[in-house]
């Protein structure tokens, strides 16, 4: 098992309450929630993920995708000739 470090974290009360609520809604402890956030952020940084879409929810983006005429995943005109 890996070594665990116990530390104090100073955080504003409003942020603490929000984090505590979010963790509870996901059914996990604040500790587990914060560790998950740290892993997610550090993994993205290590992979070089660009966070342009950080605030976009998939449910907000799906209707926009449905309205696109040239949808990703469809064959291009050239591919239709080659593979059809």
C-alpha positions, 0 to 999 in steps of 0.5 A, a space after each residue: 500500500 502506498 504511503 499516505 500523508 495527512 495535511 491541513 488545507 486552508 479553504 474559504 468556508 463557502 468553497 468548503 460548503 460547496 465541495 462538501 455538498 458536491 461530494 455528498 451528492 456523489 456519495 463520497 467523502 470530501 477526502 475522496 472527492 478532493 483526491 479524485 479532483 487532484 488526480 483528474 487535474 494532474 492527469 490532464 496536465 501530464 497528458 497535455 489536455 487543453 481545457 477549452 471545453 472545461 466548463 461545457 457540459 456534454 448535455 449542453 453540447 449535444 443539441 449543437 452537435 445534432 444541428 451540424 450538417 456535416 456530422 463527425 462520424 459520417 463518411 465524406 463524399 470521397 469516402 462514400 465513393 471509395 467504401 460504398 
